[in-house]
Amino acid sequence: MESKPAITTSDDTVRYRRRRRYPVPSPKLQTRGRYLVVAFISVSVLVVFFSSSVFLIGLGDYVN
């Protein structure tokens, strides 16, 4: 029974690759990709900012 889902997943990947060649779903995928990239960059910048601020506050308390 474990071999059947593997075959279905391979068929799904082949179908997805075939669909990817058509020009209709490509703009949707590009917009989703751009949105995900922008969201990931913004989240990473916020995380770095908060972590650096917490580190600087802790460093200031340690020095004082």
HELIX and SHEET records of a PDB file:
HELIX    1   1 SER A    3  ARG A   21  1                                  19    
HELIX    2   2 PRO A   25  VAL A   63  1                                  39    
END                                                                             
